[in-house]
Amino acid sequence: MISAEGVHARLAASLGLPFPDKNWLFPAIQMTFEGVTDFDKDCVELFFGRNYAPGFFGWLIPVNEELVRAGVAIGRVFNGKTRLFMKRFLKKHPHLRQRFKKAKIRETYGGLVPGTGPIKKTYLDRFMVIGDAAGQSKATTGGGVNIGGYCGRLAGIMAGKIISEKLSTYRGCLDYQRKWQAQFEPDLSIMKLFRRMLTPLPDKTWDKIIQIAKETDLQGYLKNSDIDLHGTSLLQYSLAPRILMKSTHLLPQVAVSLLHGLSI
Ligand SMILES: Cc1cc2nc3c(=O)[nH]c(=O)nc-3n(C[C@H](O)[C@H](O)[C@H](O)COP(=O)(O)OP(=O)(O)OC[C@H]3O[C@@H](n4cnc5c(N)ncnc54)[C@H](O)[C@@H]3O)c2cc1C
């Protein structure tokens, strides 16, 4: 059996496997709009800050020349207030309110954005867990389609091998875990650490980090790295001597945030 239950993962949990930590699932709402003005169809915009998207971020993603997706994901402690934050985001944010004045909603979609990080054990004899249920998503951005989909493919290939090559069922399922972990686990775990540090970070420190990222051309640096596997490259960047020199004064706050995040 290949379980692709998403973040709720009841089946995996009922079999005694670890499941995604609820504290790191971010309530979210996303709407597709027509009639948004002044957007660049090749540019995704992200919005940070406690007033609009506490604990995660808001986004604006062009679909084509007419449609735009906008959404917010917020920290678990604000559960139940997602619509409120979305309304405030669209109506009050100084960079959005004018652009959404004449916008009309085409579609609304809600859910939990995964920021859990990878699950340690994702197999039993004859049982493999994939996708959000296995924490195969980027805790930094909450994106789980690509990596989760790729791991699903690995599980499918392994299930095929178990049947056609008469591989031991236990061995095959264990191999699935070994394969996906070898490819993705280190990066996903680093992204998880970044998420633990970022969610509790005060806005003032965030502003300074963004300023340093701009001054040191983080965007240019990341252009050469894999958009899905950015954990290691982000860590290498953050620990480079020139970045550390610029950010020494922020380290105590970053350390406090990380410890806070790890304790949740
Ligand atoms: C608002 C929002 C925006 C997002 N945007 C992006 C994005 O832009 N890019 C990106 O990469 N990711 C994005 N994500 C994350 C992405 O949606 C997930 O990582 C991805 O959908 C995970 O796929 P999955 O198959 O593991 O789980 P899901 O997509 O959650 O699918 C699980 C399915 O299993 C069904 N199910 C559950 N239990 C059972 C059961 N016992 N029996 C049968 N069926 C069951 C559920 O009903 C559901 O249909 C977003 C998430 C949200 C909430």
The ligand as an SDF file (V2000), in Angstrom:
LIG
                    3D

 53 58  0  0  0  0  0  0  0  0999 V2000
   -3.2120   27.1260   -0.0410 C   0  0  0  0  0  0  0  0  0  0  0  0
   -2.0790   26.2000   -0.4220 C   0  0  0  0  0  0  0  0  0  0  0  0
   -1.2540   26.5410   -1.4830 C   0  0  0  0  0  0  0  0  0  0  0  0
   -0.1990   25.6980   -1.8590 C   0  0  0  0  0  0  0  0  0  0  0  0
    0.5930   26.0680   -2.8940 N   0  0  0  0  0  0  0  0  0  0  0  0
    1.5950   25.2500   -3.2860 C   0  0  0  0  0  0  0  0  0  0  0  0
    2.4220   25.5870   -4.4090 C   0  0  0  0  0  0  0  0  0  0  0  0
    2.2580   26.6320   -5.0350 O   0  0  0  0  0  0  0  0  0  0  0  0
    3.4110   24.7150   -4.7560 N   0  0  0  0  0  0  0  0  0  0  0  0
    3.6270   23.5490   -4.0830 C   0  0  0  0  0  0  0  0  0  0  0  0
    4.5500   22.7960   -4.4350 O   0  0  0  0  0  0  0  0  0  0  0  0
    2.8650   23.2060   -3.0300 N   0  0  0  0  0  0  0  0  0  0  0  0
    1.8560   24.0170   -2.6200 C   0  0  0  0  0  0  0  0  0  0  0  0
    1.0830   23.6640   -1.5400 N   0  0  0  0  0  0  0  0  0  0  0  0
    1.3720   22.3990   -0.8420 C   0  0  0  0  0  0  0  0  0  0  0  0
    0.8140   21.2700   -1.6670 C   0  0  0  0  0  0  0  0  0  0  0  0
   -0.5730   21.4870   -1.8600 O   0  0  0  0  0  0  0  0  0  0  0  0
    1.0390   19.9340   -0.9660 C   0  0  0  0  0  0  0  0  0  0  0  0
    2.4060   19.7980   -0.6150 O   0  0  0  0  0  0  0  0  0  0  0  0
    0.6530   18.7800   -1.8540 C   0  0  0  0  0  0  0  0  0  0  0  0
   -0.6710   18.9170   -2.2910 O   0  0  0  0  0  0  0  0  0  0  0  0
    0.8210   17.4580   -1.1140 C   0  0  0  0  0  0  0  0  0  0  0  0
    0.3400   16.4130   -1.9010 O   0  0  0  0  0  0  0  0  0  0  0  0
   -0.1410   15.0640   -1.2130 P   0  0  0  0  0  0  0  0  0  0  0  0
   -0.5940   14.2010   -2.3450 O   0  0  0  0  0  0  0  0  0  0  0  0
    0.8830   14.5590   -0.2850 O   0  0  0  0  0  0  0  0  0  0  0  0
   -1.4000   15.4510   -0.3040 O   0  0  0  0  0  0  0  0  0  0  0  0
   -2.7820   16.1180   -0.7000 P   0  0  0  0  0  0  0  0  0  0  0  0
   -2.6430   16.9880   -1.9010 O   0  0  0  0  0  0  0  0  0  0  0  0
   -3.2970   16.7500    0.5660 O   0  0  0  0  0  0  0  0  0  0  0  0
   -3.7040   14.9180   -1.0830 O   0  0  0  0  0  0  0  0  0  0  0  0
   -4.1170   13.9520   -0.1480 C   0  0  0  0  0  0  0  0  0  0  0  0
   -5.4370   13.3830   -0.6470 C   0  0  0  0  0  0  0  0  0  0  0  0
   -5.7230   12.1700    0.0350 O   0  0  0  0  0  0  0  0  0  0  0  0
   -7.0770   12.1850    0.4250 C   0  0  0  0  0  0  0  0  0  0  0  0
   -7.1710   11.3060    1.6100 N   0  0  0  0  0  0  0  0  0  0  0  0
   -6.7850   11.5580    2.8810 C   0  0  0  0  0  0  0  0  0  0  0  0
   -6.9700   10.4920    3.6670 N   0  0  0  0  0  0  0  0  0  0  0  0
   -7.4650    9.5130    2.8500 C   0  0  0  0  0  0  0  0  0  0  0  0
   -7.8390    8.1730    3.0840 C   0  0  0  0  0  0  0  0  0  0  0  0
   -7.7110    7.6060    4.2940 N   0  0  0  0  0  0  0  0  0  0  0  0
   -8.3250    7.4710    2.0460 N   0  0  0  0  0  0  0  0  0  0  0  0
   -8.4170    8.0260    0.8240 C   0  0  0  0  0  0  0  0  0  0  0  0
   -8.0570    9.3020    0.5380 N   0  0  0  0  0  0  0  0  0  0  0  0
   -7.6020   10.0300    1.5570 C   0  0  0  0  0  0  0  0  0  0  0  0
   -7.3720   13.6380    0.7040 C   0  0  0  0  0  0  0  0  0  0  0  0
   -8.7530   13.8910    0.6320 O   0  0  0  0  0  0  0  0  0  0  0  0
   -6.6040   14.3270   -0.4190 C   0  0  0  0  0  0  0  0  0  0  0  0
   -7.3630   14.4030   -1.5950 O   0  0  0  0  0  0  0  0  0  0  0  0
    0.0250   24.4910   -1.1490 C   0  0  0  0  0  0  0  0  0  0  0  0
   -0.8100   24.1410   -0.0830 C   0  0  0  0  0  0  0  0  0  0  0  0
   -1.8740   24.9890    0.2840 C   0  0  0  0  0  0  0  0  0  0  0  0
   -2.7590   24.6110    1.4390 C   0  0  0  0  0  0  0  0  0  0  0  0
  1  2  1  0
  2  3  1  0
  2 52  2  0
  3  4  2  0
  4  5  1  0
  4 50  1  0
  5  6  2  0
  6  7  1  0
  6 13  1  0
  7  8  2  0
  7  9  1  0
  9 10  1  0
 10 11  2  0
 10 12  1  0
 12 13  2  0
 13 14  1  0
 14 15  1  0
 14 50  1  0
 15 16  1  0
 16 17  1  0
 16 18  1  0
 18 19  1  0
 18 20  1  0
 20 21  1  0
 20 22  1  0
 22 23  1  0
 23 24  1  0
 24 25  2  0
 24 26  1  0
 24 27  1  0
 27 28  1  0
 28 29  2  0
 28 30  1  0
 28 31  1  0
 31 32  1  0
 32 33  1  0
 33 34  1  0
 33 48  1  0
 34 35  1  0
 35 36  1  0
 35 46  1  0
 36 37  1  0
 36 45  1  0
 37 38  2  0
 38 39  1  0
 39 40  1  0
 39 45  2  0
 40 41  1  0
 40 42  2  0
 42 43  1  0
 43 44  2  0
 44 45  1  0
 46 47  1  0
 46 48  1  0
 48 49  1  0
 50 51  2  0
 51 52  1  0
 52 53  1  0
M  END
$$$$
